[in-house]
Amino acid sequence: MSVIIILMIASISVAAIFLVAFLWGVKSGQFEDDFSPSSRILFEDKPASTKTV
């Protein structure tokens, strides 16, 4: 029975750490770029310049 309590405390602790990390990421602006991921696929990449010497 004590193993279940230890596992519950461990899992809640890990979940709390991930929640804090997610909230920190949102607050610091990690997810602010809404435009470029959806439109990046529409534009072609610039061709690489090949210089031969």
Summary of the structure (lengths in Angstrom):
residues: 53
radius of gyration: 22.7
end to end distance: 74.4
largest distance: 74.4
contacts: 67
relative contact order: 0.07
helix: 62%
strand: 0%
